[in-house]
């Protein structure tokens, strides 16, 4: 299995529960849509000790599934519509487990 972890910080003007909910709902709606995507969870309520606003935790069958997710039209739509316009920074780590 391959894990795909993303941490985002939102632009200051988009630090709202509506934006965070939209990101969470739309990314989590990709389960069952993207081949090889086993699990996807988005966390939007970090503790005050955190230095990120949102975390994506996703699990894929294999590395090819992760590569397919990156270019899948539904993922691109969600990322371009509900994530990228609102985020100022992104940090990613992919690994096999």
C-alpha positions, 0 to 999 in steps of 0.5 A, spaced: 500 500 500 502 507 498 500 512 503 499 519 500 499 525 506 498 532 504 498 538 509 495 545 507 495 552 510 489 556 507 490 563 505 488 568 511 482 570 507 479 563 507 480 561 514 473 559 514 469 553 516 465 553 509 472 553 505 474 547 510 468 543 509 468 544 502 475 541 501 473 535 506 467 533 503 469 534 496 476 530 497 472 525 501 467 524 495 472 521 491 472 514 494 469 509 490 470 514 484 478 513 483 481 506 481 485 504 487 483 509 492 482 505 498 481 510 503 481 518 504 480 522 510 481 530 511 482 533 517 480 540 518 480 541 526 487 541 528 490 542 535 493 549 537 500 546 537 499 544 529 502 549 524 498 546 518 490 548 517 488 541 513 491 534 512 489 529 507 490 522 509 489 517 503 491 510 502 492 507 495 493 500 492 500 501 489 504 507 486 500 506 480 494 508 483 497 514 486 499 516 479 492 515 476 489 519 482 494 525 480 491 525 473 484 523 474 479 528 471 475 528 478 481 529 482 483 535 478 476 538 478 476 537 486 483 540 486 482 546 482 475 548 484 475 546 492 483 546 494 488 550 490 484 557 490 484 557 497 491 554 499 497 558 500 502 552 501 502 545 500 507 539 503 506 532 501 509 525 503 508 519 499 511 512 502 510 505 501 507 501 508 
